[in-house]
Amino acid sequence: MSRGAQRISVDLNDTARRLARQRSIWQGLVDFDPITRYYARLLADEHHEAWLLTWLPGQGTPWHDHGGSAGSFVVLQGVLTEEVAGYKAAADLDGAHRVTGPGVLLTPGDQRTFGTRHLHRVTNAGSDPAVSLHVYAPKLTAMTNYRAVDGVLQAEEHAEIGVDW
């Protein structure tokens, strides 16, 4: 394990799947906001937290990281598209994150699990509302939003819990 890396004591993949099956925990929280994505925290403890997110057609995130938290999310309803940033080739080891290709279409039951350095954006490009459940460990404390300039992602805004959300 690299210096500064934190061991994750929660099986994010399993936790997200288990919570997704427990409709009574999240179904009553489903709501939609016509202006922006709606989100509600389902649970939090010292090891992890879970969020319910809803997406009307056209709503999405900017390119973002999770401030060093790992995560897993499950699509519960609708269709979401995830685009991931990375390196295009071994020759691109300049430390710059790049948009690496078309997004992956995610339908109900599909799950994405990622590590602490994951950088992505998620969008509801479908015609119906979407709902997803997200689990993070450790709990989210910060996120950085990025913008794409000629295919290279540049940090644009840093947000911290308790200050910016």
PyMOL commands that set and color helices and strands:
alter all, ss='L'
color gray80, all
select helices_A, chain A and resi 12-21+23-29+90-92
alter helices_A, ss='H'
color red, helices_A
select strands_A, chain A and resi 38-44+49-55+63-64+70-77+80-86+98-99+104-106+111-114+120-123+130-137+142-149+152-160
alter strands_A, ss='S'
color yellow, strands_A
deselect
rebuild
show_as cartoon
